[in-house]
Each structure stands twice: as structure tokens, then as C-alpha cells.
Amino acid sequence: MRRMSLVAAALPLIVLLAVPASAGPQQGGEKAPLKLPTKCFVEMTVAGVMGYRGSQAVVLKTLSEDYTLEIWVGPTEALAIDLRLNRRRFQRPLTHDLLDTIMRELGGKLVKIQVDDLKDNTFVGTVFVKHNQKVIPIDARPSDSIALAIGNRAPIFVAQKVLERAGRKETKQPAQGQETQDPEKLLKDILDSEREEHTL
């Protein structure tokens, strides 16, 4: 009789442990955490690379061209990005060419890259590589990520919070008949007016 009562007392605990955690009752309308929605990221393209005051910056622009984002990069990364933008290559493979070859030979494919955050004036990025039907996120500098994205024609996404913090809203296009501003001078003015340098 004592044994039967112990079994009866333990039965609710056994049932509780057997139920998966995600299947528990949702109180007060609570829902399981959702993945980061796409609207939290903005797709951008590379407008170009510019050297200024001994430094180099890669300039990203939104598809609607209403926002730009300047990311200061090292000379090696600036060279790699510029070469890939202009479809040029050295006779021997550079670092990003080597990474492309390794990824391809191992059966991987670059799906997209992201600029996720800006911490202590340093941009934080991620590359997403698909391998055997699995997408693997890999921590990476945005400068390297952008070079890889250009070479693999992969989309570039920037977190909206990064764009809101470090991006620049473009002015409206001049009316018909008005003189347009030289793009290089405009880019120089943008870089010159930065109050703090956002580096990699």
C-alpha cells in the first residue's frame, strides 16, 4: 500500500519531466522568442572606396540610395575591395581569393554577410556560409566580409541600429536644371564632416 502511494505521488513529477520545455503552457499570452525579423536589417551595396587623409573608407549605400554608411578599413582590405569592384585580379591569389577557393573546394557557398553592431567604434560583422544544407554563421570583420560578398555576389545587410547610429541620410536630388554636385567632392565632404572615425 505504501509503495502504491509513493508511485501515485511521483506520477505528476514523471509526467512533468516527460513534457518538452517548449511545449509548456503559455501564460498571459507569452510566446516563444522569435528570430530577428528581416526588417531589422537593411540591404546595401558598395558605392566605392575612397582614400582620404591617409586613410581608406568603403562607402555603402541603401538600394534606394537614401542612406550611406562609411566604414574605415585598412589599406590591404581597401585594395581587395577596389580590385573586386573593378573585376581585376593579381596574377597570384590574394587572401580573399584564397578564402574563396578554400570555401568553394570544401563545398561551401557564401549566402550573405551582415554588419551586426558597432562597439567601441568598431564594426562587428558575420558571414553566412552554406554547407551540406546547413547555414553556418562565422564571426568576421566587415572589411573582409564585404570583399568576400563582392567576389561571390552575395547580398550585404546592415543592422538598422547601426545605420541609425553611424549612417548618413542623403539630401534630396536637385531639381531639374540645377547643377549636380561632383560625387567625389560630396564623398569628401561626408568623410571630412565625420565627428568620430568608425574603424574596423
C-alpha positions, -999 to 999 in steps of 0.1 A, spaced: 0 0 0 29 23 9 45 15 -24 13 24 -43 11 57 -26 47 66 -35 40 58 -71 9 79 -71 28 108 -55 56 106 -81 34 103 -111 28 141 -116 66 147 -115 72 119 -141 46 134 -164 61 169 -159 96 158 -168 83 139 -199 68 171 -214 93 191 -235 101 226 -222 90 243 -254 56 227 -251 48 241 -216 16 262 -211 19 299 -222 6 321 -195 -6 356 -201 -3 353 -239 35 348 -238 51 334 -270 84 317 -277 112 341 -287 111 350 -324 141 351 -347 154 385 -357 130 398 -383 143 408 -417 132 444 -413 159 449 -386 184 447 -414 187 469 -445 203 457 -477 231 478 -490 256 478 -519 291 491 -522 293 526 -537 331 526 -538 363 530 -519 380 564 -512 413 573 -498 413 604 -476 439 620 -453 460 588 -454 431 565 -446 406 545 -467 369 541 -463 344 518 -481 311 535 -487 279 515 -486 245 528 -498 210 516 -495 192 502 -526 171 534 -525 202 555 -522 188 575 -493 213 564 -467 251 559 -468 275 543 -444 312 549 -443 334 521 -428 371 529 -424 392 500 -435 429 490 -437 449 495 -469 450 458 -477 413 454 -474 406 486 -493 428 473 -522 410 440 -522 376 456 -523 386 481 -550 401 453 -572 369 432 -568 346 461 -576 366 467 -608 368 429 -617 406 430 -615 430 404 -600 466 399 -594 485 371 -611 488 353 -577 458 349 -554 454 374 -525 440 364 -491 403 368 -502 409 349 -534 424 321 -513 394 322 -490 370 319 -520 389 289 -533 390 271 -500 353 277 -494 344 265 -529 367 234 -528 352 224 -495 317 226 -509 307 258 -492 288 288 -506 286 324 -492 250 331 -487 251 367 -473 271 390 -450 259 412 -422 272 442 -403 256 435 -370 268 461 -345 291 489 -337 310 485 -304 336 510 -292 339 525 -327 345 490 -342 320 474 -366 311 438 -359 301 415 -388 291 380 -397 295 359 -429 270 331 -436 283 301 -454 260 273 -466 275 237 -464 256 205 -467 222 222 -464 233 240 -433 240 277 -430 269 284 -407 274 320 -392 311 330 -389 324 360 -370 343 383 -393 354 419 -398 331 438 -421 360 448 -444 368 411 -451 331 403 -453 325 430 -479 354 418 -500 340 383 -499 305 394 -507 316 414 -538 336 384 -551 308 360 -545 280 384 -555 264 378 -521 240 404 -506 252 428 -478 229 436 -449 234 462 -422 216 463 -389 191 491 -387 205 502 -354 240 505 -370 226 526 -398 207 548 -374 238 554 -353 266 557 -379 248 562 -412 241 594 -431 208 604 -447 214 617 -482 199 651 -493 172 652 -520 183 653 -556 185 688 -571 156 699 -592 158 697 -630 181 723 -644 201 727 -612 238 717 -613 246 684 -596 274 682 -571 305 663 -580 302 628 -564 339 628 -553 335 662 -536 303 651 -519 320 620 -506 350 641 -494 326 664 -476 309 634 -459 342 620 -447 355 654 -437 325 661 -415 326 629 -395 330 638 -358 344 604 -349 361 578 -370 343 544 -370 371 519 -376 373 482 -380 
